[in-house]
Amino acid sequence: MIPLSGMRLTSVWHILGVGAIGMRWARKLKLAGESVTLILRDEQKLQDFVAAGSGIRYLSHLGEEFVPFPATSLDDSTLQIENLLLCTKSYSLIGAYEAVRDRLVDSADLVLLCNGYGVQQKLSDSATAHRVWAASTTSGANSATPFHLTLAGDGRTELGPLNRLASEADCPLLNLPRHARAKDIETTLWQKVAVNACINPLTALYQLTNGELLESSTALMRMSRVADEIEELSEILNKPLFDDALLNVATEVCRTTAANRSSMLQDRINQRPSEIEWITGAILSLADTAQLDLNENRILLEQIRALEATRLPTN
């Protein structure tokens, strides 16, 4: 693997959350010539990583590639972190930060790469000693087994500061290709969760890829109702979405990512908890504050909750 010339960023990057997004960004950083260390959940996960060859196997249209990485675990009390990518699920984000809080140097850069809305702001409220950034990406990747990743399209990533320390600095990840500073990261996160709420729950419920969602008249009808409700909420809260209708944006995302399995669908297939509470649930919390009933979104929330409670078979 040859580093991209002129792409030197900072010093060592630690990545906590070695799922699809974490594995993807490990490769991106290494391509940029960075030193990357993975943080695994515990010693057992670290042993599993060593047993897998101490690296990650990437599959793309160009073939298969094995990339070695140094790794440690949350049990390592000697960790000293200057730059941290938090790539956990939204429901694990706060706990992951708390687990490494004492190992972060003052003014460390924290970049949050997770789905959902609200949890990023919640973390930034408590991480006042660090520069906290949120990132939103359209890059895709699918992980069926640990330390294996199938790369999908390399999309665009927007980053923006979530607290004062970050607003007075430049995020080092802005030096990566296809990374840009968001004009307003709050709006970017709101737009992302709105699109995710239109797509992810339906893909998980009906077990469809993004492209297959457009071929289901039932799913499309429900997506239209979900989008209409979110647009009504957006107008009441004065939280702008897009120049085009949300439904049109969501269907275009489905077309351009037709082969992708949403993270929520992958969670259902692998019988893991999903991020529904920080996607549809977060939108409904805002609707409750505005005393607005988003009936279609609420039904979807309850349906996904029911699936997760019963762990229904996927076949």
Backbone bond lengths (Angstrom), bond angles and torsions (degrees), N, CA, C in turn:
res aa  C-N    CA-C-N  psi(-1)  N-CA   C-N-CA  omega(-1)  CA-C   N-CA-C  phi
1 M - - - 1.463 - - 1.525 108.77 -
2 I 1.308 118.33 123.93 1.461 122.48 -175.90 1.514 109.61 -101.62
3 P 1.369 117.71 125.22 1.464 119.77 178.65 1.522 111.55 -61.66
4 L 1.320 116.33 147.84 1.448 121.01 176.31 1.515 109.06 -73.01
5 S 1.314 117.65 128.91 1.453 120.98 -176.37 1.520 110.76 -65.14
6 G 1.346 114.37 142.72 1.460 119.59 176.37 1.506 114.42 71.97
7 M 1.352 118.41 15.43 1.456 119.91 -173.14 1.526 112.89 -108.59
8 R 1.356 118.16 17.02 1.455 120.13 -177.37 1.521 110.41 -60.47
9 L 1.327 116.91 131.87 1.457 120.48 -175.71 1.523 110.95 -104.81
10 T 1.305 119.12 -90.96 1.453 120.12 -177.00 1.515 109.42 -130.13
11 S 1.318 118.80 -122.07 1.459 120.91 -179.09 1.519 109.70 -109.34
12 V 1.330 116.66 -114.70 1.467 120.04 -177.60 1.523 109.98 -96.28
13 W 1.337 116.06 134.27 1.460 121.69 173.48 1.520 108.93 -105.45
14 H 1.329 116.04 129.22 1.458 121.56 170.70 1.527 108.28 -101.26
15 I 1.317 115.77 142.15 1.462 121.11 178.42 1.518 108.61 -121.45
16 L 1.320 116.10 121.18 1.457 122.28 177.13 1.526 108.24 -112.44
17 G 1.332 115.70 120.41 1.456 121.59 -173.13 1.516 108.48 107.24
18 V 1.333 116.00 82.65 1.466 120.61 -173.51 1.524 109.59 -98.26
19 G 1.325 114.67 53.87 1.451 121.14 170.34 1.516 109.16 -93.06
20 A 1.327 116.69 -155.35 1.465 120.45 -175.63 1.527 112.27 -58.89
21 I 1.339 116.68 -47.85 1.465 119.60 -177.71 1.526 110.87 -68.14
22 G 1.330 117.38 -44.37 1.455 120.27 179.59 1.514 112.22 -60.79
23 M 1.334 117.19 -42.10 1.459 120.40 178.74 1.523 111.07 -66.16
24 R 1.334 116.11 -37.76 1.467 118.93 179.84 1.524 110.58 -63.99
25 W 1.342 116.46 -45.13 1.470 118.83 -177.02 1.524 112.18 -74.11
26 A 1.317 117.89 -24.56 1.458 119.68 173.10 1.528 109.92 -60.30
27 R 1.322 115.73 -44.02 1.463 120.69 178.76 1.525 111.18 -66.68
28 K 1.354 116.79 -43.63 1.466 120.19 179.45 1.524 111.19 -57.04
29 L 1.339 116.11 -46.34 1.458 120.50 -177.49 1.523 111.31 -67.13
30 K 1.318 116.49 -39.51 1.453 119.00 179.19 1.525 111.15 -66.91
31 L 1.328 117.25 -37.60 1.464 120.72 174.97 1.521 111.41 -61.13
32 A 1.342 115.52 -30.16 1.461 120.46 179.44 1.524 112.26 -82.74
33 G 1.319 117.05 3.36 1.452 120.44 176.74 1.510 114.37 88.01
34 E 1.339 116.14 13.06 1.462 119.97 -177.19 1.522 112.86 -86.56
35 S 1.325 114.81 155.96 1.456 121.39 170.16 1.521 107.84 -86.49
36 V 1.329 116.63 124.17 1.461 122.34 -175.07 1.525 109.59 -123.99
37 T 1.318 116.70 130.58 1.464 122.09 174.47 1.522 109.04 -123.55
38 L 1.310 116.68 128.12 1.453 122.20 178.66 1.529 109.86 -86.89
39 I 1.336 115.99 140.36 1.456 121.03 175.13 1.526 107.84 -109.95
40 L 1.325 116.08 112.88 1.458 121.22 178.17 1.530 110.37 -89.48
41 R 1.334 115.89 160.03 1.467 121.21 -171.46 1.526 112.77 -63.07
42 D 1.327 117.94 -39.98 1.455 121.06 -177.54 1.528 109.20 -157.55
43 E 1.328 116.28 -179.07 1.458 120.64 -176.89 1.529 112.12 -64.34
44 Q 1.330 117.76 -32.85 1.463 119.69 178.50 1.521 111.13 -64.57
45 K 1.338 116.71 -43.65 1.463 119.99 177.24 1.526 110.77 -63.67
46 L 1.332 116.32 -36.95 1.458 119.77 177.51 1.520 110.70 -64.44
47 Q 1.322 117.27 -41.18 1.461 120.57 176.86 1.529 111.32 -64.08
48 D 1.332 116.72 -38.56 1.474 120.49 176.80 1.526 110.45 -62.08
49 F 1.330 116.10 -39.56 1.459 121.16 179.82 1.526 110.25 -65.19
50 V 1.317 116.57 -44.08 1.465 120.68 178.11 1.529 110.18 -62.57
51 A 1.331 115.80 -40.61 1.467 120.13 179.21 1.523 111.91 -64.35
52 A 1.345 116.34 -27.09 1.469 120.98 178.62 1.526 111.79 -84.33
53 G 1.331 116.67 5.59 1.460 119.99 177.26 1.506 114.00 101.96
54 S 1.345 117.20 7.83 1.480 122.00 -179.33 1.523 111.71 58.23
55 G 1.310 114.91 44.45 1.452 119.08 178.45 1.520 111.41 -165.84
56 I 1.314 115.31 -178.10 1.462 122.37 -178.16 1.521 108.66 -121.49
57 R 1.318 115.92 137.48 1.462 121.75 178.64 1.523 108.81 -100.21
58 Y 1.322 115.98 120.52 1.464 122.32 -177.82 1.530 109.54 -107.96
59 L 1.326 115.65 136.68 1.457 121.39 178.58 1.521 108.70 -122.29
60 S 1.323 117.39 129.72 1.464 122.63 177.22 1.520 108.36 -143.80
61 H 1.339 115.96 -176.21 1.461 119.69 179.15 1.532 111.80 -65.51
62 L 1.329 116.34 -13.72 1.465 120.48 178.82 1.522 112.13 -88.60
63 G 1.323 116.54 -8.31 1.446 120.53 -179.34 1.515 112.13 121.82
64 E 1.332 115.67 -157.96 1.461 121.55 -177.11 1.519 110.59 -108.71
65 E 1.331 115.16 143.93 1.458 121.19 -177.19 1.531 108.18 -141.33
66 F 1.327 116.55 131.60 1.456 121.37 176.44 1.523 108.73 -105.58
67 V 1.335 116.40 126.11 1.465 121.18 -177.43 1.526 109.09 -121.23
68 P 1.332 118.41 117.72 1.468 120.67 178.79 1.540 111.22 -78.43
69 F 1.328 115.58 147.44 1.461 121.44 176.11 1.533 109.41 -140.93
70 P 1.331 116.96 142.70 1.458 118.39 167.45 1.523 109.03 -70.16
71 A 1.332 116.00 151.07 1.459 119.40 -177.87 1.520 109.80 -147.01
72 T 1.317 114.68 155.22 1.451 122.46 173.79 1.522 107.43 -141.80
73 S 1.322 117.04 -171.41 1.461 119.21 -179.99 1.519 110.06 -132.31
74 L 1.322 115.28 168.96 1.460 120.24 177.76 1.526 111.98 -64.39
75 D 1.333 116.84 -14.77 1.464 120.61 178.01 1.525 112.66 -77.75
76 D 1.327 116.95 -8.73 1.465 121.61 -177.99 1.530 110.10 -78.17
77 S 1.332 116.47 105.70 1.476 121.13 -177.09 1.523 112.49 -77.77
78 T 1.336 117.90 -7.97 1.465 120.43 -178.31 1.530 112.59 -92.18
79 L 1.319 117.40 0.11 1.464 120.53 -178.44 1.520 111.67 -57.69
80 Q 1.313 116.23 137.01 1.466 122.07 171.14 1.529 106.93 -133.81
81 I 1.317 116.10 115.53 1.465 121.09 -168.30 1.519 110.58 -114.19
82 E 1.328 115.73 125.41 1.459 122.03 176.45 1.524 112.06 -103.16
83 N 1.319 115.96 -31.98 1.463 122.20 -177.54 1.518 108.56 -137.13
84 L 1.332 116.29 120.63 1.459 120.13 -173.77 1.516 111.21 -129.92
85 L 1.325 114.93 127.52 1.462 121.49 169.68 1.519 107.90 -98.83
86 L 1.324 116.98 117.45 1.464 121.76 175.93 1.523 107.95 -97.74
87 C 1.324 116.05 108.42 1.465 121.96 -174.46 1.520 111.15 -118.59
88 T 1.323 117.10 32.43 1.456 121.14 -179.27 1.523 110.41 -80.27
89 K 1.315 115.77 173.63 1.449 120.45 167.98 1.529 108.56 -64.84
90 S 1.313 116.61 154.09 1.465 120.53 -176.49 1.523 112.06 -58.83
91 Y 1.340 117.09 -36.59 1.458 119.52 -177.68 1.536 112.01 -73.31
92 S 1.333 118.07 -13.26 1.462 121.82 179.24 1.526 112.39 -103.79
93 L 1.326 117.83 -2.86 1.460 121.12 -170.08 1.528 112.28 -62.15
94 I 1.326 117.69 -50.81 1.459 120.89 -177.24 1.528 110.48 -62.29
95 G 1.322 117.17 -44.95 1.456 121.06 179.04 1.519 112.47 -62.33
96 A 1.337 116.59 -37.88 1.463 120.52 179.03 1.525 110.49 -65.29
97 Y 1.320 116.11 -42.48 1.471 119.73 177.55 1.527 110.71 -62.55
98 E 1.314 117.04 -45.52 1.466 120.49 -179.27 1.530 110.73 -61.05
99 A 1.343 116.96 -33.17 1.459 120.73 -177.84 1.525 112.61 -68.09
100 V 1.332 117.26 -25.96 1.473 119.97 -178.66 1.522 112.58 -115.04
101 R 1.301 117.23 3.79 1.466 120.82 -174.45 1.526 112.53 -53.28
102 D 1.326 117.43 -43.21 1.465 121.15 -177.12 1.524 112.82 -74.49
103 R 1.333 117.85 -9.30 1.468 120.59 -179.82 1.534 111.57 -100.66
104 L 1.343 116.61 -0.98 1.464 121.21 -179.66 1.525 110.12 -88.32
105 V 1.331 116.05 131.69 1.462 119.42 175.46 1.527 108.75 -74.00
106 D 1.328 117.20 159.09 1.458 120.18 176.57 1.527 110.01 -59.35
107 S 1.315 115.88 141.33 1.472 123.16 -179.95 1.530 112.72 62.65
108 A 1.327 116.24 25.05 1.469 119.34 173.66 1.528 109.12 -63.33
109 D 1.324 115.79 151.95 1.465 121.15 175.02 1.522 109.23 -90.19
110 L 1.327 116.33 122.25 1.462 123.08 174.57 1.519 108.24 -112.48
111 V 1.311 117.14 120.94 1.463 121.82 177.18 1.522 107.96 -112.43
112 L 1.336 116.29 121.95 1.460 122.03 -176.18 1.521 109.39 -99.36
113 L 1.318 116.25 114.49 1.461 122.03 179.22 1.522 108.00 -117.31
114 C 1.311 116.12 83.01 1.465 119.47 179.48 1.518 109.11 -144.10
115 N 1.305 115.57 161.97 1.455 120.69 176.30 1.522 110.43 -77.55
116 G 1.316 114.64 174.14 1.456 119.44 173.16 1.511 113.52 94.56
117 Y 1.319 113.91 -179.97 1.458 120.87 -176.35 1.524 109.18 -144.52
118 G 1.323 115.85 131.55 1.461 121.15 176.89 1.510 112.90 107.55
119 V 1.333 117.80 -37.42 1.453 120.10 -178.10 1.524 111.20 -69.50
120 Q 1.335 117.10 -31.60 1.468 120.00 178.01 1.530 110.45 -64.99
121 Q 1.336 115.91 -44.95 1.448 120.11 179.39 1.528 111.10 -65.90
122 K 1.327 116.18 -36.36 1.467 120.63 178.63 1.521 110.75 -62.43
123 L 1.323 117.58 -42.42 1.456 120.41 178.69 1.521 111.15 -65.48
124 S 1.326 116.64 -43.39 1.465 119.74 -177.42 1.524 112.10 -62.04
125 D 1.323 116.77 -28.08 1.465 120.14 179.05 1.526 112.05 -64.84
126 S 1.345 117.15 -29.18 1.462 120.09 -178.28 1.519 113.09 -100.23
127 A 1.328 117.24 -15.33 1.473 120.70 -177.02 1.524 110.57 -96.86
128 T 1.322 116.75 54.66 1.469 120.81 -172.76 1.522 113.24 -72.14
129 A 1.332 118.28 -17.70 1.466 120.62 -179.19 1.524 112.04 -86.84
130 H 1.335 117.10 -2.47 1.454 120.65 -174.20 1.528 110.89 -126.26
131 R 1.329 114.90 158.51 1.469 120.21 174.50 1.528 107.62 -84.45
132 V 1.323 116.41 115.86 1.466 120.73 -174.65 1.531 109.40 -109.85
133 W 1.316 115.02 125.80 1.454 123.27 -180.00 1.524 109.41 -121.07
134 A 1.307 115.97 145.41 1.463 121.09 170.46 1.522 108.17 -109.98
135 A 1.323 115.20 146.29 1.462 120.55 178.65 1.516 109.35 -130.83
136 S 1.321 114.79 144.94 1.460 122.05 176.27 1.520 107.42 -129.69
137 T 1.330 116.74 130.07 1.452 120.23 -174.59 1.520 111.69 -130.20
138 T 1.322 114.82 153.19 1.463 121.07 172.25 1.526 110.85 -107.72
139 S 1.338 117.45 5.92 1.461 120.79 176.58 1.523 109.45 -67.14
140 G 1.312 116.13 144.51 1.457 120.66 -177.94 1.515 112.40 -118.41
141 A 1.332 115.01 150.77 1.459 120.69 175.73 1.518 108.42 -163.63
142 N 1.332 115.81 149.63 1.459 121.11 179.74 1.525 109.56 -127.15
143 S 1.323 115.96 132.41 1.456 121.08 178.89 1.524 109.37 -124.71
144 A 1.330 116.20 113.76 1.464 120.59 179.85 1.519 111.46 -95.33
145 T 1.338 116.59 -29.31 1.460 121.49 -179.91 1.519 109.12 -133.65
146 P 1.334 117.32 155.97 1.467 120.14 -178.72 1.523 112.17 -58.73
147 F 1.346 115.09 136.95 1.460 123.72 173.92 1.528 112.81 64.31
148 H 1.346 115.85 24.30 1.460 123.30 171.01 1.525 107.60 -129.04
149 L 1.313 116.94 134.60 1.463 119.88 -178.17 1.515 110.93 -139.60
150 T 1.342 115.23 130.04 1.456 120.87 171.79 1.521 107.88 -97.72
151 L 1.325 116.03 118.76 1.458 121.78 -176.92 1.517 110.44 -81.40
152 A 1.340 116.47 130.49 1.460 121.74 171.80 1.532 107.56 -103.03
153 G 1.307 117.75 -157.36 1.457 120.60 -176.09 1.516 112.95 -62.31
154 D 1.334 115.60 142.93 1.466 121.33 176.91 1.522 108.11 -90.49
155 G 1.324 115.48 100.10 1.455 120.03 -175.72 1.519 112.51 -88.82
156 R 1.302 115.11 -159.32 1.462 122.72 -177.71 1.529 109.17 -101.51
157 T 1.326 115.57 143.64 1.457 121.45 178.99 1.525 109.51 -121.90
158 E 1.333 116.11 129.78 1.461 121.60 176.33 1.522 109.04 -111.56
159 L 1.337 115.36 137.66 1.448 121.49 179.38 1.516 109.81 -126.27
160 G 1.333 115.05 148.84 1.461 118.99 177.71 1.514 110.70 -155.29
161 P 1.330 116.98 155.66 1.465 121.18 -177.93 1.522 112.10 -75.75
162 L 1.338 114.53 144.70 1.460 119.88 177.06 1.527 112.59 -110.97
163 N 1.339 117.18 -9.20 1.458 118.53 176.80 1.528 110.13 -142.79
164 R 1.325 115.60 176.71 1.468 120.89 -173.49 1.524 111.96 -62.41
165 L 1.329 117.57 -45.21 1.459 120.07 -178.27 1.527 111.32 -57.97
166 A 1.318 116.56 -41.98 1.462 119.72 179.52 1.525 111.51 -69.37
167 S 1.333 116.73 -37.26 1.471 119.76 -177.70 1.523 112.09 -65.04
168 E 1.335 116.45 -19.82 1.462 120.53 -179.48 1.525 112.02 -95.24
169 A 1.339 117.09 8.15 1.466 121.03 -176.96 1.519 110.12 -134.53
170 D 1.314 115.32 175.53 1.460 121.76 172.76 1.518 108.72 -108.59
171 C 1.311 116.53 133.69 1.454 120.09 178.50 1.523 109.41 -72.74
172 P 1.349 118.15 127.01 1.471 119.37 -178.62 1.516 113.92 -60.89
173 L 1.328 118.24 -24.87 1.460 119.72 179.76 1.527 112.45 -68.56
174 L 1.330 117.16 -13.41 1.464 119.65 178.72 1.525 111.69 -64.50
175 N 1.340 117.97 -14.85 1.459 121.28 178.07 1.524 112.58 -79.92
176 L 1.326 117.22 -9.44 1.461 119.53 179.59 1.527 110.79 -76.36
177 P 1.333 118.05 150.25 1.469 120.05 175.51 1.523 111.46 -59.60
178 R 1.329 115.92 143.36 1.466 123.81 176.14 1.527 112.42 62.90
179 H 1.336 116.54 25.34 1.459 122.45 173.62 1.522 108.38 -115.10
180 A 1.323 116.90 135.34 1.463 120.79 -178.14 1.521 109.48 -142.38
181 R 1.319 115.83 155.75 1.459 121.34 177.00 1.521 108.79 -80.19
182 A 1.321 115.70 126.98 1.468 120.44 179.99 1.521 110.09 -70.88
183 K 1.326 116.45 142.12 1.460 120.18 175.24 1.524 110.67 -63.75
184 D 1.316 116.25 -37.55 1.464 122.35 179.88 1.524 107.11 -151.36
185 I 1.327 116.70 99.95 1.462 120.26 -173.93 1.525 111.73 -64.38
186 E 1.332 118.35 -30.31 1.461 120.52 177.44 1.522 110.60 -61.06
187 T 1.330 116.35 -44.01 1.462 120.53 177.48 1.521 110.72 -65.72
188 T 1.329 116.70 -40.48 1.461 120.42 178.99 1.525 111.30 -60.33
189 L 1.333 116.60 -44.77 1.466 120.46 179.62 1.528 111.24 -66.19
190 W 1.334 116.66 -38.22 1.460 120.95 178.95 1.532 110.72 -65.81
191 Q 1.321 116.75 -42.86 1.461 120.05 178.17 1.523 111.17 -64.02
192 K 1.344 116.41 -40.25 1.472 120.19 -179.39 1.523 110.99 -64.89
193 V 1.340 117.71 -44.22 1.464 118.90 -178.05 1.527 110.99 -68.71
194 A 1.326 117.12 -32.16 1.464 120.27 177.57 1.531 110.69 -63.35
195 V 1.334 116.50 -44.70 1.466 120.49 178.37 1.529 110.48 -66.44
196 N 1.330 116.23 -43.81 1.467 119.61 179.18 1.525 111.89 -60.36
197 A 1.325 116.55 -38.91 1.465 120.19 -179.68 1.522 111.47 -65.82
198 C 1.325 116.94 -27.82 1.465 120.98 177.98 1.531 112.13 -76.59
199 I 1.330 116.75 -27.31 1.465 120.50 -170.85 1.525 112.69 -108.36
200 N 1.328 117.22 -55.11 1.463 120.96 -166.80 1.527 115.02 -59.86
201 P 1.341 119.13 -49.06 1.473 117.22 -179.07 1.525 113.17 -61.11
202 L 1.324 116.43 -36.50 1.465 119.94 -179.14 1.527 111.57 -70.32
203 T 1.331 117.19 -38.52 1.468 119.18 177.19 1.526 110.36 -63.75
204 A 1.333 116.42 -38.95 1.466 120.29 179.96 1.524 111.20 -70.36
205 L 1.331 116.78 -41.67 1.456 120.95 -177.65 1.522 111.58 -65.26
206 Y 1.331 116.23 -45.84 1.465 120.33 -176.10 1.531 112.96 -97.09
207 Q 1.327 117.07 -1.33 1.462 123.08 179.78 1.530 111.56 54.52
208 L 1.318 114.57 60.63 1.452 122.62 -178.07 1.520 110.31 -126.96
209 T 1.319 116.67 146.73 1.462 119.65 168.70 1.527 108.54 -69.32
210 N 1.318 115.65 169.28 1.466 118.81 179.56 1.519 111.68 -57.72
211 G 1.323 116.68 -42.91 1.455 119.66 -179.53 1.517 112.64 -67.86
212 E 1.319 116.87 -38.24 1.464 120.89 179.97 1.526 111.55 -66.25
213 L 1.317 116.06 -25.69 1.467 120.09 178.15 1.530 110.79 -58.22
214 L 1.341 116.30 -36.86 1.462 120.89 -178.13 1.527 112.28 -72.53
215 E 1.323 116.93 -14.76 1.463 120.85 -179.39 1.520 112.46 -93.07
216 S 1.326 116.58 -3.95 1.468 121.32 -179.38 1.523 109.39 -103.00
217 S 1.340 116.78 113.98 1.465 119.86 -179.57 1.529 111.34 -63.50
218 T 1.325 116.80 -35.94 1.466 120.62 179.20 1.523 110.60 -64.91
219 A 1.340 116.59 -47.24 1.461 120.68 -179.55 1.524 110.97 -64.91
220 L 1.328 117.02 -41.17 1.468 120.01 179.90 1.524 111.78 -64.23
221 M 1.313 116.97 -39.65 1.460 120.85 178.76 1.528 109.86 -62.86
222 R 1.317 116.30 -42.83 1.459 119.88 179.58 1.528 110.59 -68.83
223 M 1.328 117.29 -38.69 1.459 120.13 177.67 1.528 110.99 -59.53
224 S 1.331 115.87 -39.72 1.461 120.24 178.68 1.525 110.98 -61.17
225 R 1.328 117.07 -42.93 1.468 120.52 179.94 1.530 111.13 -67.82
226 V 1.333 116.43 -40.83 1.470 120.43 177.09 1.529 110.25 -59.19
227 A 1.327 115.85 -46.86 1.467 120.60 -178.36 1.524 111.39 -63.96
228 D 1.322 117.58 -42.59 1.464 120.63 179.01 1.528 111.11 -59.63
229 E 1.336 116.61 -42.40 1.463 120.14 -179.11 1.523 111.22 -65.87
230 I 1.325 117.60 -41.73 1.461 120.70 -179.21 1.524 110.54 -67.50
231 E 1.325 117.03 -37.72 1.466 119.44 177.10 1.527 111.20 -64.34
232 E 1.329 117.05 -37.83 1.466 120.00 176.96 1.533 109.94 -63.47
233 L 1.325 117.08 -43.79 1.464 120.89 177.64 1.521 111.05 -63.20
234 S 1.315 116.28 -42.41 1.462 121.08 -179.75 1.527 111.52 -58.60
235 E 1.326 115.44 -41.05 1.465 119.81 -179.99 1.531 111.16 -67.60
236 I 1.332 116.76 -42.53 1.463 120.53 -179.75 1.523 110.96 -64.20
237 L 1.340 117.23 -39.91 1.456 121.65 -177.59 1.520 113.10 -85.05
238 N 1.324 116.55 -5.18 1.465 121.65 -176.40 1.535 110.91 56.51
239 K 1.339 114.47 43.74 1.462 121.86 176.79 1.521 107.01 -113.44
240 P 1.326 117.81 99.36 1.461 121.01 -171.45 1.518 113.27 -63.39
241 L 1.337 115.44 145.48 1.453 121.66 174.68 1.529 109.35 -106.31
242 F 1.323 117.68 -102.92 1.459 120.76 -174.16 1.522 110.07 -126.55
243 D 1.344 115.74 163.03 1.460 119.79 173.21 1.523 110.11 -65.91
244 D 1.334 115.60 -36.96 1.463 121.27 177.36 1.530 109.30 -88.04
245 A 1.334 116.13 165.04 1.460 120.52 178.04 1.528 110.11 -63.84
246 L 1.332 116.31 143.82 1.463 121.19 -179.66 1.524 111.19 -57.50
247 L 1.317 117.82 -39.95 1.466 120.49 179.06 1.523 111.15 -59.05
248 N 1.329 116.91 -42.97 1.464 120.71 179.61 1.524 111.13 -64.06
249 V 1.324 116.23 -40.60 1.463 120.10 178.50 1.521 110.26 -64.07
250 A 1.329 117.17 -45.49 1.464 121.43 -178.75 1.522 111.64 -63.54
251 T 1.325 117.89 -42.38 1.467 119.86 179.81 1.524 111.04 -68.11
252 E 1.329 117.37 -34.03 1.460 119.90 177.00 1.528 110.50 -66.86
253 V 1.329 117.06 -38.76 1.460 120.41 175.32 1.527 110.07 -60.58
254 C 1.320 116.92 -42.16 1.471 120.60 177.85 1.519 111.49 -61.04
255 R 1.315 116.81 -39.55 1.470 120.12 -179.77 1.527 111.05 -66.61
256 T 1.330 116.86 -44.87 1.469 120.21 -175.22 1.521 112.53 -76.87
257 T 1.331 116.57 -15.33 1.479 120.75 178.28 1.526 109.44 -122.80
258 A 1.323 116.07 39.15 1.467 121.42 -168.89 1.526 113.63 -56.18
259 A 1.327 117.44 -36.73 1.468 119.88 -176.09 1.526 112.67 -84.46
260 N 1.327 117.00 -8.62 1.467 120.26 -175.20 1.520 112.78 -71.70
261 R 1.294 115.21 141.78 1.461 121.91 165.62 1.527 106.97 -97.10
262 S 1.304 117.03 122.19 1.462 119.39 -179.96 1.521 110.12 -59.75
263 S 1.329 115.87 158.56 1.466 119.65 178.87 1.521 111.03 -59.91
264 M 1.336 117.32 -33.35 1.458 119.96 -179.39 1.530 111.11 -71.40
265 L 1.323 117.05 -35.99 1.461 120.01 175.30 1.530 110.04 -66.49
266 Q 1.335 117.02 -42.52 1.459 120.11 177.21 1.522 110.95 -61.01
267 D 1.333 116.26 -37.80 1.463 119.58 177.83 1.531 110.92 -63.58
268 R 1.333 116.71 -41.15 1.464 118.77 179.68 1.528 110.79 -66.58
269 I 1.324 116.53 -43.84 1.460 120.32 -179.39 1.531 110.83 -59.41
270 N 1.337 115.07 -39.75 1.461 120.16 -177.67 1.528 113.07 -92.24
271 Q 1.355 115.64 6.98 1.460 122.68 177.83 1.532 111.66 54.28
272 R 1.344 114.81 47.99 1.456 121.65 175.94 1.518 108.94 -111.92
273 P 1.333 117.96 157.14 1.468 119.80 172.90 1.526 109.83 -61.33
274 S 1.308 116.71 144.34 1.461 121.10 178.88 1.530 109.96 -99.62
275 E 1.321 114.86 178.97 1.470 121.02 179.12 1.528 111.63 -97.99
276 I 1.330 116.50 25.10 1.459 120.78 -175.78 1.529 112.37 -56.54
277 E 1.335 117.44 -35.03 1.462 119.99 -176.84 1.531 111.80 -67.92
278 W 1.326 116.92 -29.27 1.461 120.41 -179.80 1.533 112.29 -97.49
279 I 1.323 116.92 1.44 1.471 120.63 174.49 1.521 107.83 -110.33
280 T 1.321 117.71 -85.10 1.465 120.11 178.07 1.531 110.90 -63.62
281 G 1.326 116.78 -40.03 1.463 119.71 179.39 1.512 112.86 -61.10
282 A 1.332 116.98 -39.83 1.467 120.64 179.02 1.528 111.12 -65.70
283 I 1.326 116.43 -39.38 1.462 120.66 178.17 1.528 110.21 -65.28
284 L 1.319 116.92 -41.55 1.461 120.16 179.99 1.529 111.90 -68.27
285 S 1.325 117.63 -31.50 1.465 120.06 175.49 1.519 110.67 -63.50
286 L 1.316 116.76 -41.54 1.463 120.41 176.11 1.527 110.75 -65.45
287 A 1.337 116.17 -38.26 1.465 120.10 179.03 1.519 110.85 -65.22
288 D 1.334 117.17 -38.45 1.465 120.39 178.05 1.518 110.62 -62.75
289 T 1.326 116.48 -40.57 1.463 120.51 177.54 1.520 111.20 -61.48
290 A 1.333 115.22 -37.14 1.468 120.83 179.84 1.523 112.38 -86.29
291 Q 1.340 116.59 2.30 1.467 122.61 -178.40 1.526 111.42 55.18
292 L 1.331 114.19 46.19 1.462 121.60 -179.77 1.525 108.49 -119.89
293 D 1.301 116.56 132.24 1.467 121.86 -179.06 1.521 109.87 -95.17
294 L 1.337 116.10 111.77 1.468 121.30 176.67 1.529 107.51 -100.96
295 N 1.318 115.88 83.63 1.462 121.30 -168.85 1.528 112.84 -62.51
296 E 1.328 117.94 -45.46 1.468 120.39 -177.36 1.525 110.94 -65.96
297 N 1.327 116.61 -41.62 1.459 120.34 177.19 1.525 110.92 -63.55
298 R 1.329 116.99 -39.41 1.470 120.25 -178.90 1.534 110.82 -67.30
299 I 1.322 116.54 -39.78 1.468 119.70 177.61 1.526 110.20 -61.91
300 L 1.347 116.65 -43.69 1.462 120.77 178.90 1.524 111.33 -61.06
301 L 1.317 116.15 -42.60 1.461 120.54 178.44 1.527 110.36 -58.09
302 E 1.318 115.78 -47.53 1.466 119.84 -178.49 1.522 111.35 -66.25
303 Q 1.326 117.94 -35.39 1.463 120.59 179.18 1.529 111.44 -66.57
304 I 1.327 116.63 -42.59 1.462 119.55 178.64 1.523 110.34 -68.54
305 R 1.314 116.58 -40.24 1.473 119.37 176.08 1.530 110.65 -58.08
306 A 1.323 116.43 -42.27 1.468 120.57 -179.12 1.525 111.01 -64.68
307 L 1.338 116.85 -41.25 1.458 120.49 177.70 1.528 110.88 -60.73
308 E 1.308 115.84 -43.28 1.455 119.66 -177.57 1.525 111.38 -70.93
309 A 1.303 116.48 -32.34 1.469 119.95 -179.90 1.509 112.14 -69.55
310 T 1.323 116.25 -34.07 1.463 120.19 -176.44 1.515 113.27 -98.11
311 R 1.359 116.07 -14.03 1.468 120.95 -177.69 1.521 110.62 48.96
312 L 1.349 114.52 55.17 1.468 120.02 179.86 1.505 111.27 -61.07
313 P 1.333 118.88 146.45 1.465 120.46 175.92 1.512 109.95 -63.01
314 T 1.319 117.92 151.68 1.455 122.66 -175.38 1.518 113.24 -87.55
315 N 1.319 119.16 -7.69 1.469 121.18 -179.59 1.511 111.93 -95.82
